Amino acid sequence: MAEADGTIINTSVKQKDPNEALVIAVTTRAIFNLEEEHELFLAKGKEEFVRHQQANQDKPLEPGTAFPFIQAVQYVNQKLLERNPEEKKLFDVIVLSNNSPESGVRIVNSAKQYGLEISKFCFVSDEDSTQYLKSHNVKLFLSADRTDVCNALRRGVSAALIFQQEVQASSTQLRVVFDGDAVLFSDETERVFQEKGLEGAVEYEKRMEAVPMGEGPLKAFAMHLGKMRQKFSQENSPIRTYLVTARSGRDMGIRAIKTLREWGLAIDEAFFMDGAPKGPILSKIQPHIFFDDGLHHIQGAQDVGIPSAWVPCDC
């Protein structure tokens, strides 16, 4: 279906109700490895890029960083439908691209080749694709472009920046790891830490222990994921969620736990690392995606092969 402000291609995947589904939007560079093609675009321009994509339209692209995450999402849908064939609250994945429709055939063909159940492909020809997030009821947006991510966050959509890396998820169970401050929670305590140091932050947390923390940029997505998680028993769930935070459990963990309780957000496992590197525990968890606002934690996760998504707090 062509529109004046962009092109939307509907595939043969069974349509899901966006008012019921948990909609995830990914860009082409998040789900596929388009780094060589992106370099071609930067070096030789749009026309050469389009020619290259058209010439290779039947050659599948290599999987990108978000690819295993999308596969695991499909596995959850499968389990939901096994449990209830009439289930409406499913994941719905759409692809948003700033490229033109002429270069989009390779993207659609690649998704089909890998059996990805993507409901819509939106090619918007150099426009700001994030303007369409709310109209598609998107709850999570993953992009390899920082400007896109910041635009999405400003629009009130949970979003994170994907870095291209080699990943190989070892589990079909969808495993999602969230950082705490500035990701699930607001950055209020982090700002106190920057101003007054660790002692000041600990004192602030003690004083505010009974007051739930503010919402962070990924809270809305985590809540929707948590509701989906509650459809299954602890033993048979295809979803597992984690909190891995640099906070100390002894001095700063209580408020975090009370905040999650106040929100009604059940997390399967929580690790209060007291400033220790997160890489070793992430290596043990083997998540499909790890959200953090600290680039040093992102780097540590990438060093052990964990697909990582940065949540910028300075947009």
C-alpha positions as CSV (number, residue, x, y, z in Angstrom):
1,M,0.0,0.0,0.0
2,A,1.6,3.3,-1.1
3,E,1.1,6.5,0.7
4,A,2.2,10.1,0.0
5,D,4.4,10.3,3.1
6,G,6.0,6.9,2.6
7,T,5.5,3.3,1.5
8,I,4.0,0.6,3.8
9,I,4.3,-3.0,2.6
10,N,2.1,-5.5,4.4
11,T,3.4,-9.1,4.2
12,S,1.3,-12.3,4.3
13,V,1.9,-12.6,8.1
14,K,-1.4,-12.8,10.1
15,Q,-2.4,-9.3,11.0
16,K,-2.3,-8.4,14.7
17,D,-4.3,-5.8,16.4
18,P,-1.9,-2.9,17.3
19,N,-4.2,-2.0,20.2
20,E,-3.7,-5.4,21.7
21,A,-0.2,-6.4,20.5
22,L,3.1,-5.4,22.0
23,V,4.6,-3.6,18.9
24,I,8.3,-3.5,18.4
25,A,9.8,-1.4,15.6
26,V,13.3,-2.1,14.3
27,T,15.3,-0.3,11.7
28,T,17.0,-2.3,8.9
29,R,20.5,-1.8,10.3
30,A,19.4,-3.1,13.7
31,I,17.9,-6.4,12.4
32,F,20.3,-7.0,9.5
33,N,24.1,-6.4,9.0
34,L,24.1,-3.5,6.6
35,E,27.4,-2.0,7.6
36,E,29.1,-2.5,4.2
37,E,26.0,-1.1,2.4
38,H,25.9,1.9,4.8
39,E,29.6,2.6,4.1
40,L,28.7,2.5,0.4
41,F,25.9,5.0,1.0
42,L,28.1,7.4,2.8
43,A,31.0,7.1,0.3
44,K,29.1,7.1,-3.0
45,G,25.6,8.3,-2.3
46,K,22.0,7.2,-2.5
47,E,21.9,6.2,-6.2
48,E,24.8,3.8,-5.9
49,F,23.4,2.4,-2.7
50,V,20.0,1.8,-4.5
51,R,21.7,0.2,-7.5
52,H,23.7,-2.1,-5.2
53,Q,20.5,-3.2,-3.3
54,Q,18.6,-3.8,-6.5
55,A,21.4,-5.9,-8.0
56,N,21.6,-8.0,-4.8
57,Q,17.9,-8.1,-4.0
58,D,17.8,-11.9,-4.0
59,K,20.9,-12.2,-1.8
60,P,19.9,-12.4,1.8
61,L,21.5,-10.0,4.2
62,E,23.5,-11.3,7.2
63,P,21.7,-11.2,10.6
64,G,22.3,-8.1,12.7
65,T,22.5,-7.5,16.4
66,A,18.7,-7.5,17.0
67,F,18.1,-10.5,14.9
68,P,18.2,-13.2,17.7
69,F,15.9,-10.9,19.8
70,I,13.3,-10.9,17.1
71,Q,13.6,-14.6,16.7
72,A,13.0,-15.1,20.4
73,V,10.0,-12.8,20.2
74,Q,8.5,-15.1,17.6
75,Y,9.1,-18.1,19.9
76,V,7.1,-16.3,22.6
77,N,4.2,-15.8,20.1
78,Q,4.3,-19.4,19.2
79,K,4.0,-20.4,22.9
80,L,1.2,-17.9,23.5
81,L,-0.8,-19.3,20.6
82,E,-0.2,-22.9,21.7
83,R,-1.6,-21.9,25.1
84,N,-4.6,-20.0,23.5
85,P,-5.1,-20.0,19.7
86,E,-7.3,-16.9,20.1
87,E,-4.6,-14.9,21.9
88,K,-4.6,-11.2,20.9
89,K,-1.8,-9.9,23.1
90,L,1.1,-11.0,20.9
91,F,4.3,-9.4,19.8
92,D,4.0,-7.5,16.5
93,V,7.3,-6.6,14.7
94,I,7.5,-3.9,12.1
95,V,10.5,-2.6,10.2
96,L,11.1,1.1,9.8
97,S,13.6,2.3,7.2
98,N,14.7,5.8,6.1
99,N,15.6,4.3,2.7
100,S,13.5,4.5,-0.4
101,P,11.1,1.7,-1.5
102,E,13.3,0.9,-4.5
103,S,16.0,-0.4,-2.2
104,G,13.5,-2.2,0.1
105,V,13.0,-5.4,-1.9
106,R,16.2,-6.9,-0.5
107,I,15.0,-6.2,3.0
108,V,11.6,-7.9,2.5
109,N,13.2,-10.8,0.7
110,S,15.8,-11.3,3.5
111,A,13.0,-11.3,6.2
112,K,11.1,-13.9,4.2
113,Q,14.2,-16.0,3.6
114,Y,14.8,-16.2,7.4
115,G,11.2,-16.8,8.2
116,L,10.8,-13.6,10.2
117,E,7.2,-12.8,11.0
118,I,7.3,-9.1,10.3
119,S,3.9,-7.6,9.7
120,K,4.8,-4.3,8.1
121,F,7.8,-2.7,6.3
122,C,7.8,1.1,6.2
123,F,10.1,2.9,3.8
124,V,10.0,6.6,4.2
125,S,12.7,8.0,1.9
126,D,14.9,10.1,4.1
127,E,12.1,11.3,6.3
128,D,12.3,11.0,10.1
129,S,10.8,7.5,10.5
130,T,10.1,8.1,14.3
131,Q,7.2,10.3,13.5
132,Y,5.3,7.2,12.7
133,L,6.0,5.3,15.9
134,K,3.0,6.6,17.8
135,S,0.6,5.9,14.9
136,H,1.8,2.3,14.9
137,N,1.4,2.1,18.7
138,V,5.1,1.1,19.1
139,K,6.2,0.2,22.6
140,L,9.9,-0.4,21.8
141,F,12.1,1.1,19.0
142,L,15.6,-0.3,18.2
143,S,17.8,1.6,15.8
144,A,21.5,1.8,14.8
145,D,21.1,5.6,14.4
146,R,21.5,7.8,17.5
147,T,19.4,10.6,16.1
148,D,16.5,8.2,15.5
149,V,16.8,6.9,19.1
150,C,16.8,10.4,20.6
151,N,13.9,11.5,18.4
152,A,11.9,8.4,19.6
153,L,12.8,9.1,23.3
154,R,11.6,12.7,22.9
155,R,8.3,11.3,21.5
156,G,7.9,9.3,24.7
157,V,8.7,5.9,23.1
158,S,11.0,3.4,24.8
159,A,14.1,3.3,22.5
160,A,17.7,2.2,22.4
161,L,20.7,2.3,20.1
162,I,21.9,-1.0,18.7
163,F,25.6,-1.5,17.9
164,Q,26.5,-3.9,15.2
165,Q,28.3,-7.0,16.6
166,E,28.5,-10.7,16.2
167,V,26.0,-12.4,18.4
168,Q,24.8,-16.0,18.8
169,A,22.0,-16.4,21.3
170,S,22.0,-19.9,22.9
171,S,18.4,-20.0,24.2
172,T,15.0,-19.9,22.6
173,Q,13.6,-18.4,25.8
174,L,13.4,-14.7,25.4
175,R,15.9,-13.2,28.0
176,V,15.9,-9.4,28.5
177,V,18.2,-7.6,30.9
178,F,17.6,-4.1,32.1
179,D,19.9,-1.7,33.9
180,G,18.3,0.2,36.8
181,D,19.0,4.0,37.0
182,A,18.4,6.0,33.8
183,V,16.9,2.9,32.1
184,L,14.1,1.3,34.2
185,F,14.2,4.1,36.8
186,S,14.8,7.8,36.4
187,D,18.3,9.2,36.7
188,E,17.5,11.1,39.9
189,T,19.9,9.1,42.1
190,E,22.6,9.2,39.3
191,R,22.4,13.0,39.3
192,V,22.8,13.0,43.1
193,F,25.8,10.7,42.7
194,Q,27.4,13.1,40.2
195,E,26.9,16.1,42.5
196,K,27.6,14.6,45.9
197,G,29.5,11.3,45.3
198,L,28.7,7.8,46.6
199,E,28.1,8.9,50.2
200,G,25.7,11.5,49.2
201,A,23.8,9.1,46.9
202,V,23.6,6.5,49.7
203,E,22.3,9.0,52.1
204,Y,19.7,10.2,49.5
205,E,18.5,6.7,48.9
206,K,18.1,6.1,52.7
207,R,16.1,9.3,53.0
208,M,13.9,8.4,50.0
209,E,13.6,4.7,50.7
210,A,9.8,4.7,51.0
211,V,9.3,6.9,47.9
212,P,9.2,5.1,44.5
213,M,11.7,6.2,42.0
214,G,10.5,8.0,38.8
215,E,10.0,6.3,35.5
216,G,13.0,5.6,33.2
217,P,12.8,5.5,29.4
218,L,12.4,1.7,29.3
219,K,9.9,1.4,32.1
220,A,6.8,1.4,29.7
221,F,8.3,-1.5,27.6
222,A,9.2,-3.4,30.7
223,M,5.7,-3.1,32.1
224,H,4.2,-4.4,28.8
225,L,6.7,-7.3,28.8
226,G,5.9,-8.1,32.4
227,K,2.2,-8.4,31.7
228,M,3.0,-10.8,28.9
229,R,5.3,-12.7,31.2
230,Q,2.4,-13.1,33.7
231,K,0.5,-15.3,31.3
232,F,2.9,-18.2,32.0
233,S,3.9,-20.1,35.1
234,Q,7.4,-19.5,36.5
235,E,8.5,-23.0,35.3
236,N,7.2,-22.9,31.8
237,S,7.6,-19.2,30.8
238,P,9.2,-18.4,27.4
239,I,10.2,-15.0,28.8
240,R,12.7,-14.3,31.6
241,T,13.6,-10.8,32.8
242,Y,16.5,-9.5,34.8
243,L,17.7,-6.4,36.6
244,V,21.5,-6.0,36.5
245,T,22.4,-2.8,38.2
246,A,25.6,-1.2,39.5
247,R,23.7,-0.3,42.7
248,S,24.8,-1.9,46.0
249,G,22.2,-4.2,47.3
250,R,22.9,-3.4,51.0
251,D,22.8,0.4,50.7
252,M,20.7,1.1,47.6
253,G,18.8,-2.1,46.7
254,I,15.8,-1.7,48.9
255,R,14.4,1.3,47.2
256,A,14.8,-0.3,43.8
257,I,12.9,-3.4,45.0
258,K,10.2,-1.4,46.6
259,T,9.8,0.7,43.4
260,L,9.3,-2.5,41.3
261,R,6.8,-3.7,43.8
262,E,4.9,-0.4,43.7
263,W,4.8,-0.6,39.9
264,G,3.6,-4.2,40.0
265,L,6.6,-5.2,37.8
266,A,7.9,-8.7,38.6
267,I,11.5,-9.3,37.6
268,D,12.7,-12.9,37.6
269,E,16.2,-12.2,38.8
270,A,18.0,-9.1,40.2
271,F,21.7,-8.6,40.6
272,F,23.0,-5.6,42.6
273,M,26.6,-5.5,41.4
274,D,28.0,-2.7,43.8
275,G,30.0,-1.2,40.9
276,A,31.5,-4.5,39.7
277,P,31.7,-5.3,35.9
278,K,28.5,-6.7,34.5
279,G,30.1,-8.7,31.7
280,P,30.7,-12.0,33.8
281,I,27.1,-12.2,35.0
282,L,25.7,-11.3,31.5
283,S,27.9,-14.0,30.0
284,K,26.2,-16.4,32.4
285,I,22.6,-15.1,31.6
286,Q,23.1,-15.0,27.8
287,P,20.3,-12.5,27.2
288,H,19.0,-11.7,23.7
289,I,19.3,-8.0,24.6
290,F,20.9,-5.9,27.4
291,F,19.7,-2.3,28.0
292,D,22.1,0.1,29.7
293,D,22.8,3.8,29.8
294,G,26.6,3.4,30.5
295,L,28.8,3.0,27.5
296,H,31.4,1.2,29.6
297,H,28.9,-1.4,30.6
298,I,27.8,-1.7,26.9
299,Q,31.4,-2.3,25.9
300,G,31.9,-4.8,28.7
301,A,28.8,-6.7,27.4
302,Q,30.0,-6.6,23.8
303,D,33.4,-8.0,24.9
304,V,31.7,-11.2,26.0
305,G,29.4,-11.4,23.0
306,I,26.2,-10.0,24.5
307,P,23.8,-8.1,22.2
308,S,23.6,-4.7,23.7
309,A,21.4,-1.6,23.4
310,W,22.5,1.8,24.7
311,V,19.8,4.1,26.2
312,P,21.3,7.6,25.8
313,C,20.4,10.0,28.7
314,D,21.8,13.1,27.1
315,C,19.5,13.5,24.1
